[in-house]
Amino acid sequence: MKKKEELPDCPVATTVKLIGSKWSLLILRNLLDRPWRFNELLKSLEGISQKVLTDSLRSMEADGIVTRTVYAEVPPRVEYALSPLGETMRPIIASMEKWGTEYKEYIEKS
């Protein structure tokens, strides 16, 4: 996790620093439903590269938002899920979804 000194003073800027990238938000959106395997995420996020997905997941794991579970199987199975801290993002993503839906409706009426 980042140290307090590494984060902006503004709480909104802190949130943007942690989840503000396009890919982080879309990864969070997927993880709200269930745990995902790496290749499932890769296939579901059109346009993301393997490197960007790896870097995003590692960053979110380091920040305590995502957990990575390795199962002792052959072949090995790894799943990514929201941590308890990541679960607190649920209302933020839900608000974004609601706003996006309302915006699309507004544009259709205009």
Sequence and secondary structure as in RCSB ss.txt:
>XXXX:A:sequence
MKKKEELPDCPVATTVKLIGSKWSLLILRNLLDRPWRFNELLKSLEGISQKVLTDSLRSMEADGIVTRTVYAEVP
PRVEYALSPLGETMRPIIASMEKWGTEYKEYIEKS
>XXXX:A:secstr
   GGGS SSHHHHHHHHH SHHHHHHHHHHTTS EEHHHHHHHSTT  HHHHHHHHHHHHHTTSEEEEEE  SS
 EEEEEE HHHHTTHHHHHHHHHHHHHHHHHHHH 
